[in-house]
Amino acid sequence: MRTFSTPTAHRTTRRLALTGAVAAAALLLAACGGSGDSDGSMGGMEHGSKASATPSATASASASASAGAFNDADVMFAQMMIPHHEQALEMAELADGRAADPEIKKLVEAIEKAQDPEIRKMRSWLKAWGRPENAGHGGHGMPGMMSDADMKALAATKGKDFDRTFAELMIAHHEGAVAMAKTEQKDGADAAAKQVADDVVRTQDAEIAQLRKILDRL
């Protein structure tokens, strides 16, 4: 007895074939992601297909950037903010045994708690994007970065002198970080990177105001 394919069976077969082709194409596009063109052209701004998102990737989007939509501004933000945060942590480490003001000590703890995890996030983004952590600038030209002389001067102080110098230098350092974060807010494409930029602007603006109040009473 011969069996005949029904129109419904043909449609099901075609749908399955099409679904497989779309999934394969999405995986290929995601694997070929790169930094976007700075002029915002279509050839550079889209990196991978939204159809390639999986439940696990969606769940981790808030913590780590994917190899999806990102651009040169996102890459530069991570590459520059990593050494910027690292220097803030170096400044915070100097407070151990030198800081006297309880509010300065508490602020140091807040800086360490916020910036160390952000450094790990940004490193994970660059790895996912296939971009180097060091873009060759070595921290030079970034707003708010302390010179070697600034760091040595801070390390040479103690007590109230340390508190005052730390507050002055950290205000300038935070202002530089806020400036870079605002550029990312305006020009970036990756949602996770823009979220960190939002956090930097919010938290460091508040810390700048707090540091200025500390200076007024020291």
Z-matrix of the N, CA and C atoms (Angstrom, degrees):
N
C 1 1.473
C 2 1.518 1 109.26
N 3 1.338 2 120.01 1 128.83
C 4 1.470 3 124.01 2 -178.62
C 5 1.512 4 109.32 3 -84.10
N 6 1.349 5 114.40 4 145.24
C 7 1.477 6 119.90 5 174.90
C 8 1.506 7 108.07 6 -109.35
N 9 1.341 8 116.01 7 145.02
C 10 1.461 9 120.80 8 -178.01
C 11 1.520 10 109.06 9 -118.56
N 12 1.322 11 115.24 10 136.98
C 13 1.472 12 120.53 11 177.84
C 14 1.501 13 109.05 12 -73.29
N 15 1.299 14 116.69 13 136.84
C 16 1.468 15 121.48 14 178.52
C 17 1.508 16 110.11 15 -90.63
N 18 1.346 17 117.16 16 159.03
C 19 1.481 18 119.72 17 175.90
C 20 1.507 19 111.71 18 -56.28
N 21 1.342 20 118.19 19 -35.92
C 22 1.475 21 120.81 20 179.89
C 23 1.518 22 110.87 21 -63.31
N 24 1.329 23 117.07 22 -40.27
C 25 1.456 24 120.57 23 179.73
C 26 1.510 25 110.91 24 -65.06
N 27 1.368 26 116.73 25 -40.62
C 28 1.471 27 119.88 26 177.57
C 29 1.512 28 111.13 27 -61.02
N 30 1.357 29 115.37 28 -43.39
C 31 1.481 30 118.05 29 -178.78
C 32 1.516 31 110.79 30 -64.72
N 33 1.333 32 117.45 31 -39.27
C 34 1.463 33 121.16 32 178.95
C 35 1.513 34 111.02 33 -62.40
N 36 1.337 35 116.43 34 -43.25
C 37 1.466 36 120.96 35 179.45
C 38 1.520 37 111.12 36 -61.81
N 39 1.366 38 114.44 37 -44.26
C 40 1.477 39 117.28 38 179.99
C 41 1.519 40 111.22 39 -63.62
N 42 1.359 41 115.82 40 -40.49
C 43 1.476 42 118.07 41 -179.83
C 44 1.519 43 111.40 42 -63.23
N 45 1.324 44 117.44 43 -41.01
C 46 1.462 45 120.77 44 178.82
C 47 1.518 46 112.02 45 -63.28
N 48 1.351 47 114.97 46 -42.15
C 49 1.470 48 119.25 47 179.27
C 50 1.517 49 110.87 48 -64.17
N 51 1.331 50 116.31 49 -42.80
C 52 1.460 51 120.54 50 -179.58
C 53 1.520 52 111.44 51 -64.95
N 54 1.330 53 116.71 52 -42.00
C 55 1.467 54 120.68 53 178.91
C 56 1.515 55 110.94 54 -60.60
N 57 1.344 56 116.65 55 -43.30
C 58 1.460 57 119.89 56 178.43
C 59 1.509 58 112.11 57 -63.29
N 60 1.331 59 116.89 58 -39.56
C 61 1.473 60 120.23 59 -179.65
C 62 1.522 61 111.14 60 -66.69
N 63 1.346 62 116.90 61 -41.28
C 64 1.466 63 120.36 62 179.86
C 65 1.513 64 110.62 63 -64.45
N 66 1.341 65 117.12 64 -42.59
C 67 1.465 66 120.73 65 179.76
C 68 1.518 67 111.01 66 -62.81
N 69 1.344 68 116.52 67 -42.39
C 70 1.463 69 119.71 68 179.74
C 71 1.515 70 111.21 69 -64.49
N 72 1.332 71 116.50 70 -41.37
C 73 1.467 72 120.01 71 179.68
C 74 1.517 73 111.29 72 -65.20
N 75 1.341 74 116.62 73 -38.41
C 76 1.469 75 120.41 74 -179.97
C 77 1.511 76 110.61 75 -64.35
N 78 1.356 77 117.19 76 -42.25
C 79 1.458 78 120.13 77 178.62
C 80 1.516 79 111.16 78 -63.34
N 81 1.325 80 116.95 79 -39.63
C 82 1.460 81 120.97 80 179.53
C 83 1.515 82 111.08 81 -64.04
N 84 1.337 83 117.50 82 -43.63
C 85 1.459 84 121.06 83 179.43
C 86 1.518 85 111.52 84 -64.55
N 87 1.327 86 117.32 85 -40.52
C 88 1.466 87 120.27 86 179.93
C 89 1.509 88 110.54 87 -64.24
N 90 1.349 89 117.18 88 -37.22
C 91 1.459 90 120.53 89 -179.90
C 92 1.504 91 112.59 90 -70.02
N 93 1.313 92 117.54 91 -21.41
C 94 1.464 93 121.28 92 -176.63
C 95 1.522 94 112.16 93 -99.62
N 96 1.330 95 119.50 94 14.18
C 97 1.467 96 122.12 95 -177.01
C 98 1.507 97 110.90 96 -62.50
N 99 1.372 98 115.64 97 150.98
C 100 1.456 99 120.64 98 177.27
C 101 1.483 100 109.20 99 -154.21
N 102 1.354 101 118.48 100 -177.01
C 103 1.455 102 121.35 101 179.65
C 104 1.507 103 109.43 102 -73.11
N 105 1.343 104 115.64 103 150.36
C 106 1.454 105 119.42 104 -176.59
C 107 1.494 106 113.06 105 -81.85
N 108 1.341 107 115.92 106 162.21
C 109 1.448 108 120.79 107 174.07
C 110 1.507 109 108.80 108 -69.98
N 111 1.332 110 116.39 109 137.65
C 112 1.453 111 119.82 110 -177.05
C 113 1.514 112 112.26 111 -67.13
N 114 1.312 113 117.89 112 -19.40
C 115 1.460 114 119.39 113 -179.85
C 116 1.517 115 112.41 114 -85.01
N 117 1.351 116 116.58 115 2.81
C 118 1.467 117 120.44 116 175.70
C 119 1.508 118 114.16 117 75.21
N 120 1.342 119 119.44 118 18.99
C 121 1.459 120 121.36 119 -178.89
C 122 1.508 121 109.91 120 -69.72
N 123 1.305 122 116.16 121 159.28
C 124 1.452 123 121.22 122 -177.80
C 125 1.513 124 111.49 123 -62.23
N 126 1.330 125 117.78 124 -28.05
C 127 1.453 126 120.00 125 -177.87
C 128 1.507 127 112.76 126 -68.02
N 129 1.344 128 118.68 127 -19.63
C 130 1.449 129 119.12 128 -175.26
C 131 1.506 130 114.67 129 -115.42
N 132 1.309 131 119.27 130 -22.19
C 133 1.449 132 120.34 131 -172.08
C 134 1.518 133 113.36 132 -80.95
N 135 1.323 134 118.79 133 -26.29
C 136 1.450 135 120.81 134 -179.32
C 137 1.526 136 109.30 135 -101.51
N 138 1.328 137 116.18 136 124.05
C 139 1.459 138 120.66 137 -178.41
C 140 1.521 139 108.10 138 -127.67
N 141 1.316 140 117.68 139 91.62
C 142 1.452 141 121.12 140 -178.01
C 143 1.514 142 110.21 141 97.19
N 144 1.315 143 115.55 142 164.59
C 145 1.450 144 121.16 143 -177.86
C 146 1.508 145 110.97 144 -100.56
N 147 1.341 146 116.94 145 141.71
C 148 1.455 147 119.99 146 175.50
C 149 1.531 148 111.04 147 -61.34
N 150 1.320 149 116.33 148 -23.47
C 151 1.462 150 119.80 149 179.70
C 152 1.514 151 111.52 150 -67.66
N 153 1.368 152 117.92 151 -16.04
C 154 1.448 153 120.23 152 -177.64
C 155 1.508 154 112.17 153 -83.09
N 156 1.347 155 119.06 154 -6.64
C 157 1.460 156 120.87 155 -178.60
C 158 1.513 157 110.02 156 -64.87
N 159 1.329 158 115.79 157 137.97
C 160 1.450 159 121.99 158 177.07
C 161 1.507 160 108.48 159 -113.32
N 162 1.338 161 119.21 160 163.41
C 163 1.463 162 120.71 161 177.91
C 164 1.507 163 112.72 162 -55.71
N 165 1.358 164 118.21 163 -40.48
C 166 1.455 165 120.85 164 -179.21
C 167 1.516 166 110.88 165 -67.64
N 168 1.341 167 117.54 166 -38.57
C 169 1.460 168 120.50 167 178.92
C 170 1.512 169 110.69 168 -67.05
N 171 1.340 170 116.75 169 -39.78
C 172 1.449 171 120.50 170 178.93
C 173 1.513 172 110.98 171 -64.35
N 174 1.325 173 117.60 172 -38.97
C 175 1.461 174 121.92 173 -178.07
C 176 1.514 175 111.87 174 -65.44
N 177 1.349 176 117.46 175 -31.46
C 178 1.456 177 120.44 176 -177.12
C 179 1.514 178 113.21 177 -97.12
N 180 1.327 179 118.15 178 5.20
C 181 1.465 180 121.06 179 -174.86
C 182 1.518 181 112.08 180 -62.63
N 183 1.339 182 117.93 181 -32.37
C 184 1.456 183 120.34 182 -177.88
C 185 1.516 184 112.24 183 -72.01
N 186 1.327 185 118.08 184 -21.55
C 187 1.463 186 121.30 185 -176.79
C 188 1.515 187 112.72 186 -102.23
N 189 1.314 188 118.55 187 -28.59
C 190 1.459 189 120.53 188 -174.64
C 191 1.516 190 110.87 189 -146.34
N 192 1.317 191 114.96 190 134.83
C 193 1.453 192 118.75 191 178.71
C 194 1.517 193 109.76 192 -70.06
N 195 1.325 194 117.27 193 148.61
C 196 1.452 195 121.64 194 177.22
C 197 1.522 196 108.84 195 -99.46
N 198 1.319 197 115.22 196 -179.21
C 199 1.456 198 120.00 197 176.53
C 200 1.520 199 109.65 198 -86.98
N 201 1.312 200 117.20 199 30.25
C 202 1.454 201 121.76 200 179.79
C 203 1.514 202 110.93 201 -89.46
N 204 1.340 203 116.90 202 -131.56
C 205 1.461 204 120.78 203 -174.36
C 206 1.514 205 110.94 204 -75.63
N 207 1.326 206 116.98 205 115.42
C 208 1.463 207 123.04 206 174.32
C 209 1.521 208 107.21 207 -150.62
N 210 1.326 209 116.16 208 164.54
C 211 1.461 210 118.90 209 -179.62
C 212 1.525 211 110.93 210 -140.08
N 213 1.317 212 116.23 211 -174.65
C 214 1.458 213 120.95 212 -176.95
C 215 1.520 214 112.26 213 -62.00
N 216 1.332 215 117.30 214 -33.69
C 217 1.460 216 120.49 215 179.97
C 218 1.525 217 110.68 216 -64.19
N 219 1.350 218 117.32 217 -39.59
C 220 1.464 219 121.22 218 177.70
C 221 1.528 220 110.93 219 -63.04
N 222 1.334 221 115.92 220 -44.80
C 223 1.459 222 120.90 221 -179.66
C 224 1.523 223 110.46 222 -62.52
N 225 1.332 224 117.07 223 -47.06
C 226 1.458 225 120.84 224 -179.31
C 227 1.523 226 111.38 225 -63.85
N 228 1.322 227 116.92 226 -38.59
C 229 1.463 228 121.16 227 178.88
C 230 1.526 229 110.26 228 -58.81
N 231 1.329 230 117.17 229 -48.06
C 232 1.467 231 120.71 230 -179.65
C 233 1.524 232 111.27 231 -66.62
N 234 1.336 233 116.58 232 -45.40
C 235 1.465 234 120.47 233 -177.40
C 236 1.528 235 112.05 234 -62.91
N 237 1.316 236 117.75 235 -34.17
C 238 1.457 237 120.97 236 -178.98
C 239 1.526 238 112.45 237 -88.05
N 240 1.321 239 117.31 238 -34.69
C 241 1.463 240 119.53 239 -176.80
C 242 1.518 241 112.49 240 -74.24
N 243 1.330 242 118.48 241 -27.09
C 244 1.468 243 120.39 242 178.39
C 245 1.529 244 111.00 243 -59.59
N 246 1.353 245 119.85 244 -57.56
C 247 1.475 246 118.50 245 179.06
C 248 1.523 247 112.60 246 -65.34
N 249 1.334 248 117.20 247 -28.64
C 250 1.465 249 120.49 248 177.92
C 251 1.535 250 109.68 249 -64.70
N 252 1.323 251 116.63 250 -47.53
C 253 1.466 252 121.34 251 176.57
C 254 1.528 253 110.93 252 -63.73
N 255 1.328 254 116.87 253 -39.55
C 256 1.464 255 120.15 254 -179.63
C 257 1.521 256 110.92 255 -60.19
N 258 1.331 257 117.02 256 -39.73
C 259 1.460 258 118.93 257 178.45
C 260 1.532 259 111.47 258 -68.11
N 261 1.334 260 116.98 259 -37.58
C 262 1.468 261 119.89 260 176.08
C 263 1.525 262 110.39 261 -60.11
N 264 1.333 263 117.27 262 -38.75
C 265 1.456 264 120.71 263 177.74
C 266 1.524 265 111.16 264 -68.23
N 267 1.327 266 117.99 265 -35.62
C 268 1.465 267 121.44 266 175.79
C 269 1.529 268 110.45 267 -63.27
N 270 1.321 269 115.97 268 -41.70
C 271 1.457 270 120.50 269 176.95
C 272 1.525 271 110.92 270 -63.82
N 273 1.322 272 115.77 271 -40.60
C 274 1.466 273 120.01 272 179.48
C 275 1.527 274 111.39 273 -65.66
N 276 1.330 275 117.07 274 -37.24
C 277 1.465 276 120.80 275 178.85
C 278 1.520 277 111.75 276 -63.45
N 279 1.325 278 116.57 277 -32.43
C 280 1.465 279 120.59 278 179.64
C 281 1.524 280 112.05 279 -66.35
N 282 1.312 281 116.68 280 -19.55
C 283 1.467 282 120.00 281 179.80
C 284 1.524 283 111.84 282 -67.76
N 285 1.318 284 117.07 283 -24.34
C 286 1.458 285 121.09 284 -178.92
C 287 1.524 286 109.91 285 -64.66
N 288 1.321 287 116.52 286 114.77
C 289 1.463 288 120.90 287 -179.85
C 290 1.517 289 114.40 288 85.22
N 291 1.361 290 116.93 289 -5.12
C 292 1.458 291 120.10 290 -179.15
C 293 1.531 292 112.23 291 -117.50
N 294 1.313 293 117.45 292 -40.11
C 295 1.463 294 121.21 293 -177.81
C 296 1.528 295 110.26 294 -69.09
N 297 1.335 296 115.40 295 144.16
C 298 1.464 297 121.02 296 178.75
C 299 1.521 298 111.68 297 -117.14
N 300 1.330 299 116.97 298 -32.27
C 301 1.459 300 121.28 299 -174.57
C 302 1.528 301 110.55 300 -75.50
N 303 1.343 302 118.54 301 127.54
C 304 1.465 303 121.25 302 -179.19
C 305 1.533 304 112.97 303 -59.75
N 306 1.326 305 117.21 304 -34.71
C 307 1.461 306 120.02 305 -179.17
C 308 1.526 307 111.29 306 -71.13
N 309 1.329 308 116.40 307 -36.26
C 310 1.469 309 120.47 308 175.34
C 311 1.528 310 109.32 309 -63.10
N 312 1.335 311 116.58 310 -44.49
C 313 1.465 312 120.60 311 -179.87
C 314 1.529 313 111.21 312 -61.23
N 315 1.329 314 116.64 313 -41.21
C 316 1.456 315 120.78 314 179.23
C 317 1.526 316 111.10 315 -66.51
N 318 1.327 317 116.36 316 -38.73
C 319 1.465 318 120.99 317 179.19
C 320 1.528 319 110.84 318 -67.09
N 321 1.320 320 116.73 319 -37.58
C 322 1.467 321 121.43 320 176.69
C 323 1.526 322 110.15 321 -58.98
N 324 1.330 323 116.94 322 -43.68
C 325 1.461 324 120.98 323 178.49
C 326 1.527 325 111.50 324 -62.19
N 327 1.335 326 116.32 325 -39.54
C 328 1.468 327 120.35 326 179.17
C 329 1.528 328 111.34 327 -65.61
N 330 1.333 329 116.56 328 -39.83
C 331 1.470 330 121.18 329 179.16
C 332 1.530 331 109.98 330 -63.21
N 333 1.317 332 116.77 331 -45.81
C 334 1.471 333 120.60 332 179.83
C 335 1.528 334 111.13 333 -63.87
N 336 1.321 335 116.46 334 -41.22
C 337 1.466 336 121.02 335 -178.43
C 338 1.522 337 112.16 336 -65.20
N 339 1.338 338 117.27 337 -35.87
C 340 1.460 339 121.09 338 -176.69
C 341 1.529 340 112.75 339 -84.47
N 342 1.336 341 117.04 340 -43.09
C 343 1.458 342 119.58 341 -167.32
C 344 1.520 343 114.57 342 -85.13
N 345 1.314 344 118.30 343 -30.31
C 346 1.466 345 119.09 344 178.29
C 347 1.534 346 111.48 345 -63.13
N 348 1.345 347 119.79 346 -47.15
C 349 1.475 348 119.14 347 176.30
C 350 1.526 349 112.76 348 -62.55
N 351 1.343 350 117.56 349 -34.36
C 352 1.464 351 119.69 350 179.60
C 353 1.516 352 111.35 351 -66.38
N 354 1.329 353 117.14 352 -35.71
C 355 1.461 354 120.48 353 176.12
C 356 1.533 355 109.90 354 -61.09
N 357 1.328 356 116.89 355 -44.23
C 358 1.473 357 120.35 356 179.93
C 359 1.529 358 110.96 357 -63.84
N 360 1.329 359 117.24 358 -39.96
C 361 1.461 360 120.25 359 177.55
C 362 1.526 361 110.90 360 -60.56
N 363 1.324 362 116.25 361 -48.10
C 364 1.465 363 119.95 362 -175.76
C 365 1.517 364 111.96 363 -66.09
N 366 1.312 365 116.91 364 -34.33
C 367 1.467 366 119.58 365 175.44
C 368 1.528 367 110.37 366 -65.03
N 369 1.340 368 116.70 367 -38.89
C 370 1.468 369 119.62 368 179.26
C 371 1.522 370 110.74 369 -66.44
N 372 1.344 371 117.60 370 -34.93
C 373 1.466 372 120.07 371 177.40
C 374 1.520 373 110.67 372 -62.15
N 375 1.335 374 115.65 373 -50.64
C 376 1.472 375 119.78 374 -176.78
C 377 1.524 376 110.97 375 -60.48
N 378 1.334 377 115.81 376 -36.23
C 379 1.466 378 118.88 377 177.63
C 380 1.519 379 110.19 378 -65.98
N 381 1.339 380 117.17 379 -43.96
C 382 1.464 381 120.96 380 179.46
C 383 1.524 382 111.38 381 -64.68
N 384 1.326 383 116.48 382 -34.61
C 385 1.463 384 120.94 383 -178.82
C 386 1.533 385 112.93 384 -81.91
N 387 1.334 386 117.15 385 -9.80
C 388 1.464 387 120.05 386 -177.22
C 389 1.516 388 112.47 387 71.52
N 390 1.324 389 117.01 388 33.51
C 391 1.466 390 122.20 389 -178.51
C 392 1.526 391 110.15 390 -116.65
N 393 1.342 392 117.99 391 146.75
C 394 1.472 393 120.30 392 -179.29
C 395 1.514 394 111.59 393 -72.30
N 396 1.314 395 115.80 394 151.60
C 397 1.465 396 119.65 395 176.72
C 398 1.518 397 110.95 396 -71.58
N 399 1.327 398 116.09 397 -39.10
C 400 1.464 399 121.03 398 -179.80
C 401 1.519 400 109.51 399 -96.99
N 402 1.333 401 115.88 400 115.49
C 403 1.461 402 119.83 401 -179.07
C 404 1.523 403 112.10 402 -91.38
N 405 1.334 404 117.12 403 7.36
C 406 1.454 405 120.33 404 177.27
C 407 1.510 406 114.64 405 95.12
N 408 1.364 407 117.54 406 -6.84
C 409 1.462 408 118.27 407 -179.38
C 410 1.522 409 111.61 408 -85.10
N 411 1.356 410 118.07 409 -18.25
C 412 1.457 411 121.01 410 175.69
C 413 1.516 412 114.21 411 57.84
N 414 1.308 413 117.38 412 24.36
C 415 1.457 414 120.24 413 179.41
C 416 1.505 415 113.88 414 90.06
N 417 1.332 416 117.21 415 -7.10
C 418 1.461 417 120.53 416 -177.91
C 419 1.526 418 110.79 417 -77.72
N 420 1.308 419 115.46 418 142.96
C 421 1.453 420 120.61 419 176.59
C 422 1.508 421 114.50 420 83.57
N 423 1.340 422 117.75 421 -0.05
C 424 1.458 423 120.66 422 179.39
C 425 1.525 424 109.26 423 -87.18
N 426 1.319 425 117.34 424 134.30
C 427 1.461 426 120.17 425 -178.73
C 428 1.523 427 112.12 426 -63.76
N 429 1.326 428 116.31 427 136.51
C 430 1.456 429 121.54 428 175.24
C 431 1.513 430 116.25 429 86.76
N 432 1.335 431 118.25 430 -4.11
C 433 1.455 432 120.09 431 -179.16
C 434 1.527 433 110.75 432 -71.55
N 435 1.330 434 116.02 433 137.37
C 436 1.453 435 121.53 434 178.49
C 437 1.533 436 110.27 435 -81.92
N 438 1.321 437 115.52 436 147.74
C 439 1.460 438 120.24 437 174.20
C 440 1.531 439 109.10 438 -82.13
N 441 1.328 440 116.02 439 168.84
C 442 1.463 441 119.59 440 176.55
C 443 1.524 442 110.42 441 -59.87
N 444 1.334 443 116.23 442 -37.43
C 445 1.467 444 120.60 443 179.49
C 446 1.535 445 110.73 444 -64.35
N 447 1.341 446 116.70 445 -38.59
C 448 1.464 447 120.34 446 177.69
C 449 1.529 448 111.06 447 -62.19
N 450 1.324 449 115.72 448 -44.06
C 451 1.460 450 120.11 449 -177.99
C 452 1.530 451 110.95 450 -67.29
N 453 1.319 452 117.03 451 -38.81
C 454 1.470 453 120.46 452 178.12
C 455 1.527 454 110.79 453 -66.64
N 456 1.318 455 116.25 454 -38.53
C 457 1.464 456 120.17 455 178.73
C 458 1.529 457 110.56 456 -65.00
N 459 1.318 458 116.54 457 -40.28
C 460 1.466 459 120.45 458 178.63
C 461 1.527 460 110.56 459 -64.91
N 462 1.333 461 116.43 460 -42.64
C 463 1.463 462 121.31 461 -178.86
C 464 1.530 463 111.81 462 -65.97
N 465 1.326 464 117.35 463 -24.68
C 466 1.468 465 121.70 464 -177.14
C 467 1.530 466 112.75 465 -83.35
N 468 1.328 467 118.26 466 -5.51
C 469 1.468 468 121.51 467 -177.92
C 470 1.520 469 111.23 468 -101.45
N 471 1.330 470 114.43 469 165.78
C 472 1.459 471 119.66 470 -179.98
C 473 1.524 472 109.04 471 -156.75
N 474 1.333 473 114.93 472 153.09
C 475 1.453 474 119.79 473 177.60
C 476 1.522 475 112.07 474 68.60
N 477 1.320 476 115.30 475 -137.53
C 478 1.456 477 120.30 476 -176.47
C 479 1.524 478 111.63 477 -63.19
N 480 1.331 479 117.45 478 -34.94
C 481 1.469 480 120.41 479 177.90
C 482 1.529 481 110.52 480 -63.20
N 483 1.330 482 116.21 481 -40.52
C 484 1.462 483 119.35 482 177.16
C 485 1.532 484 110.10 483 -63.82
N 486 1.325 485 116.42 484 -46.38
C 487 1.460 486 120.39 485 -178.26
C 488 1.523 487 111.53 486 -56.63
N 489 1.330 488 115.93 487 -44.11
C 490 1.464 489 120.34 488 -178.53
C 491 1.529 490 111.17 489 -68.21
N 492 1.340 491 116.09 490 -46.07
C 493 1.474 492 119.93 491 -179.97
C 494 1.523 493 110.94 492 -64.51
N 495 1.333 494 116.53 493 -42.64
C 496 1.463 495 121.26 494 178.72
C 497 1.523 496 110.75 495 -59.09
N 498 1.335 497 116.54 496 -46.03
C 499 1.464 498 120.26 497 -178.74
C 500 1.524 499 111.26 498 -62.29
N 501 1.329 500 116.85 499 -43.27
C 502 1.465 501 120.88 500 -179.09
C 503 1.529 502 111.18 501 -63.87
N 504 1.343 503 115.88 502 -45.90
C 505 1.464 504 119.69 503 -178.15
C 506 1.529 505 111.77 504 -70.22
N 507 1.328 506 116.80 505 -38.46
C 508 1.464 507 119.13 506 -178.05
C 509 1.519 508 111.75 507 -71.00
N 510 1.324 509 117.91 508 -30.12
C 511 1.470 510 119.80 509 174.51
C 512 1.527 511 109.61 510 -60.54
N 513 1.338 512 116.16 511 -48.83
C 514 1.468 513 120.23 512 179.45
C 515 1.530 514 110.80 513 -63.07
N 516 1.332 515 115.67 514 -39.77
C 517 1.474 516 120.47 515 -179.40
C 518 1.528 517 110.24 516 -64.68
N 519 1.319 518 116.75 517 -46.40
C 520 1.466 519 120.89 518 178.94
C 521 1.529 520 111.72 519 -63.50
N 522 1.319 521 117.22 520 -39.27
C 523 1.468 522 119.99 521 179.06
C 524 1.522 523 110.81 522 -60.64
N 525 1.341 524 116.77 523 -37.40
C 526 1.460 525 120.32 524 176.37
C 527 1.516 526 111.97 525 -65.57
N 528 1.341 527 116.45 526 -41.95
C 529 1.467 528 120.32 527 179.19
C 530 1.522 529 110.85 528 -64.24
N 531 1.328 530 116.64 529 -41.44
C 532 1.468 531 120.46 530 179.26
C 533 1.525 532 110.90 531 -62.79
N 534 1.333 533 116.86 532 -40.20
C 535 1.468 534 120.78 533 178.87
C 536 1.531 535 110.90 534 -61.30
N 537 1.335 536 117.21 535 -44.36
C 538 1.465 537 120.57 536 179.20
C 539 1.522 538 111.27 537 -67.11
N 540 1.339 539 116.48 538 -38.27
C 541 1.460 540 119.97 539 179.47
C 542 1.527 541 111.31 540 -66.01
N 543 1.312 542 117.08 541 -36.74
C 544 1.467 543 119.67 542 178.55
C 545 1.533 544 111.34 543 -67.05
N 546 1.325 545 116.42 544 -33.61
C 547 1.462 546 119.78 545 174.66
C 548 1.524 547 110.41 546 -64.08
N 549 1.335 548 116.79 547 -41.08
C 550 1.462 549 120.89 548 177.54
C 551 1.523 550 110.92 549 -65.47
N 552 1.310 551 117.33 550 -40.46
C 553 1.466 552 120.21 551 177.24
C 554 1.527 553 110.86 552 -57.27
N 555 1.327 554 116.29 553 -39.74
C 556 1.463 555 122.05 554 -175.45
C 557 1.534 556 112.31 555 -80.50
N 558 1.331 557 117.05 556 -41.42
C 559 1.460 558 120.41 557 -169.71
C 560 1.530 559 115.15 558 -108.58
N 561 1.316 560 118.49 559 -16.10
C 562 1.460 561 121.34 560 -174.97
C 563 1.520 562 113.03 561 -72.13
N 564 1.345 563 115.59 562 165.78
C 565 1.467 564 121.75 563 -179.93
C 566 1.519 565 112.18 564 -123.54
N 567 1.337 566 117.34 565 -30.82
C 568 1.460 567 120.44 566 -175.60
C 569 1.528 568 110.63 567 -76.16
N 570 1.325 569 116.28 568 129.66
C 571 1.465 570 121.46 569 -175.02
C 572 1.530 571 112.34 570 -63.95
N 573 1.342 572 117.04 571 -41.57
C 574 1.459 573 120.05 572 -179.42
C 575 1.522 574 111.59 573 -66.68
N 576 1.337 575 116.56 574 -39.86
C 577 1.458 576 120.28 575 178.80
C 578 1.522 577 111.15 576 -65.93
N 579 1.314 578 116.34 577 -40.67
C 580 1.461 579 120.10 578 179.10
C 581 1.535 580 110.95 579 -67.00
N 582 1.331 581 117.02 580 -32.18
C 583 1.460 582 120.44 581 177.59
C 584 1.527 583 110.79 582 -66.73
N 585 1.344 584 116.81 583 -42.37
C 586 1.462 585 119.79 584 176.58
C 587 1.525 586 110.15 585 -63.58
N 588 1.330 587 117.14 586 -39.65
C 589 1.467 588 120.32 587 176.77
C 590 1.529 589 110.42 588 -59.69
N 591 1.328 590 116.80 589 -42.16
C 592 1.465 591 120.73 590 176.69
C 593 1.531 592 110.67 591 -59.47
N 594 1.339 593 116.04 592 -43.62
C 595 1.461 594 120.72 593 -179.39
C 596 1.528 595 111.19 594 -64.03
N 597 1.337 596 116.05 595 -41.34
C 598 1.470 597 120.33 596 179.54
C 599 1.526 598 110.71 597 -61.64
N 600 1.323 599 116.61 598 -46.71
C 601 1.466 600 120.22 599 -179.56
C 602 1.522 601 110.60 600 -61.37
N 603 1.315 602 116.36 601 -46.25
C 604 1.467 603 120.12 602 -176.48
C 605 1.530 604 112.11 603 -65.93
N 606 1.342 605 116.89 604 -52.19
C 607 1.458 606 120.30 605 -174.03
C 608 1.531 607 112.19 606 -72.47
N 609 1.327 608 117.32 607 -40.76
C 610 1.457 609 118.40 608 -175.37
C 611 1.524 610 112.59 609 -78.72
N 612 1.316 611 118.27 610 -28.27
C 613 1.464 612 120.03 611 170.78
C 614 1.536 613 109.97 612 -61.47
N 615 1.338 614 116.01 613 -42.86
C 616 1.470 615 120.37 614 178.89
C 617 1.527 616 111.04 615 -65.14
N 618 1.342 617 116.92 616 -39.20
C 619 1.466 618 120.33 617 179.53
C 620 1.526 619 111.74 618 -69.75
N 621 1.324 620 117.15 619 -34.00
C 622 1.469 621 120.31 620 175.21
C 623 1.524 622 110.02 621 -60.65
N 624 1.321 623 116.42 622 -45.98
C 625 1.469 624 120.30 623 178.61
C 626 1.524 625 110.88 624 -61.83
N 627 1.325 626 117.01 625 -40.29
C 628 1.461 627 121.31 626 179.13
C 629 1.528 628 111.10 627 -65.70
N 630 1.324 629 117.12 628 -43.13
C 631 1.465 630 121.46 629 179.91
C 632 1.531 631 111.64 630 -63.79
N 633 1.306 632 116.53 631 -36.57
C 634 1.467 633 119.58 632 178.26
C 635 1.524 634 111.14 633 -66.15
N 636 1.311 635 116.51 634 -37.69
C 637 1.462 636 120.12 635 176.85
C 638 1.525 637 110.81 636 -66.72
N 639 1.332 638 116.12 637 -38.23
C 640 1.478 639 120.28 638 176.93
C 641 1.526 640 110.30 639 -61.91
N 642 1.330 641 116.53 640 -44.02
C 643 1.460 642 120.52 641 179.30
C 644 1.524 643 111.35 642 -60.91
N 645 1.302 644 116.26 643 -37.46
C 646 1.474 645 120.27 644 -177.89
C 647 1.532 646 111.67 645 -63.22
N 648 1.311 647 117.74 646 -29.18
C 649 1.467 648 119.48 647 -177.20
C 650 1.528 649 113.34 648 -102.27
N 651 1.329 650 118.52 649 -10.31
C 652 1.462 651 119.77 650 178.99
C 653 1.533 652 111.61 651 -74.56
